[in-house]
Amino acid sequence: MDRTRVRVVVRGRVQGVGFRYFTQCTARALNLAGWVRNRADGTVEAELEGSAGAVEAALDSLRLGPAGAEVKDMKIEKQPCSKNCQAFEVRV
């Protein structure tokens, strides 16, 4: 399988609107591994790993975000795949 991993930092109105939960639900629906967390600067950061198509679909969803969110910018960086990343978690 063609696996890929990306780190994404989402800017805009993305905290206090359920963005982490939205990301978790999206990742689980697409069978992705990784994590998501709020950052002190008001952004949301996530790492997504899985098939290239599923990661791209997740990024498309994150560009829209949940109701109440307003995504202004997303910084996406490729990352090396993890050997032991099996689940998706919300980090504090």
N, C-alpha and C positions, 0 to 999 in steps of 0.2 A: 504494500500500500504506500502511496505517495504521501508521507507525513510532513507537515510543516508546523512551525511554531512562530508566533509573533508576539511582540509586546506592543500594547497600544495605550496611549495616554489620551483621554478624552477631555476636552475643555468646553466650557459653557456652563449652563445651568444643569449640572449633572449630580449634585449632592442634594439630598433631601427630597428626591423625587422617585426613589426606588430603583435607581440605575444599577446598583450592585445586584439586586434580586433579579432584575430584568436580564442582566448579563448572565447570571447563573442559570436561569431558566432557558435562555437562548443556547448556552453552551451545552446544557444537558440534553436539550431537544436535538441538537446536532451531533451528539456523542463526542464532545470535545473535552479534553482535560485542561487543567490550568487553575487559575485563580483570578480574583478581582478584589480591589480594595480602594477605599477613599484615601486621598493624599491630603496633607495639611494645606497645600496650596489651592484646594478647592477642585482639583481635577480627580478623575477616576482612572486608575491604572489596572490593566489586566494582561494576563498572558493566556493565549489560546493555542492549543495544540490538537491536531487531528488531521484528517484528510484536507488537502489544499482546497477542495470545493466547499467543504464544511466551514473551514476558517474564513473563506471569502464571504460565504453566506452570513456568518456571524458578524463580520465587519460591516456588511450592508445593513444589518439590523441595528448595530450600535450607532451607525450614522444617523438613524432616526431616533433611537432611544424610546423610553416609555413615555406615556402621556405626562405632560408637565415638564419634560426635559427639553432643553434647547442646546443641541450640539453645535458648537461654533467651529471646532477644529479637532482633528484626530491625527496624532503622530504615530506612525506605524513603523516598527523595526523588526526585521527578521531575527530570530534567535535560533540557537542550536536546539534540536529536539532533545527532550529529557528521556532517559532510559526508564525511569520509575514513576512517571507522572501518569496516573490512571484515572483520577477523579477530578472534579471541579469544586473549588471551595471559595467561600467568601472569607477574606482575611480582614482582621480588625487593625 
